[in-house]
């Protein structure tokens, strides 16, 4: 068996093409959706990722605002930048890029973001609304993973899902999303982490495995049920090279597999654009 490749790049292109029509419709109302980013420090992968987001905006006719702060920025300076974007009417939604330099409090910064402008869907207010099953901006990577599964007709409702990783950006919000009592989700979800004894006993039972631990090669072929869908959402950088949580040999066992490049990442960026356009549409409708 060779796994079917889950092509997130193609799906992301379809999503952003569709967004261009929505951006054009807003332009007819005199509105240009705007995404803001705040990057603190000189983390190379973060800088690359932020640059890609701004190029995405240019491509579909959105405005963008790029705020850069030095590595030695103070917490007060970071919070002042957040306050500025909260108040900027040209910015419909924005992100505070993670990770932060040592000595800064990312949680405090996140709390300062206006929940209505939370492009990442990670503000505690929006995570709480997710738990309640109420409408709110959804975390981009979990939203992208669900879109990827649905696009390839991989059954989710009633499926057994094992999420490896309990982080704020993927594991915890994805678990809450997948367990909602809705026809398109409604899965049986187990959340585990690298400290769990006999991790493989959990992953082998799963119809869908989501690897989001940031541990290179953590999921090996013997840990996957034949024919399962495996989502490689965790990436680490080893000697400057991005390395997946999923070992290459998993492709010979799994039924579906998202690649390290062109899988989940492009959909994460696409749904950041979606969240921003949706924020602009809500603001326009409320005006």
HELIX and SHEET records of a PDB file:
HELIX    1   1 UNK A    8  UNK A   27  1                                  20    
HELIX    2   2 UNK A   44  UNK A   60  1                                  17    
HELIX    3   3 UNK A   75  UNK A   87  1                                  13    
HELIX    4   4 UNK A  106  UNK A  112  1                                   7    
HELIX    5   5 UNK A  115  UNK A  117  5                                   3    
HELIX    6   6 UNK A  124  UNK A  132  1                                   9    
HELIX    7   7 UNK A  140  UNK A  151  1                                  12    
HELIX    8   8 UNK A  171  UNK A  178  1                                   8    
HELIX    9   9 UNK A  199  UNK A  203  1                                   5    
HELIX   10  10 UNK A  221  UNK A  223  5                                   3    
HELIX   11  11 UNK A  248  UNK A  252  5                                   5    
HELIX   12  12 UNK A  264  UNK A  286  1                                  23    
SHEET    1   A 6 UNK A   4  UNK A   6  0                                        
SHEET    2   A 6 UNK A 256  UNK A 258  1                                        
SHEET    3   A 6 UNK A 229  UNK A 232  1                                        
SHEET    4   A 6 UNK A 208  UNK A 211  1                                        
SHEET    5   A 6 UNK A 160  UNK A 164  1                                        
SHEET    6   A 6 UNK A 188  UNK A 192  1                                        
SHEET    1   B 3 UNK A  63  UNK A  69  0                                        
SHEET    2   B 3 UNK A  34  UNK A  40  1                                        
SHEET    3   B 3 UNK A  93  UNK A  96  1                                        
SHEET    1   C 2 UNK A 235  UNK A 238  0                                        
SHEET    2   C 2 UNK A 241  UNK A 244 -1                                        
END                                                                             
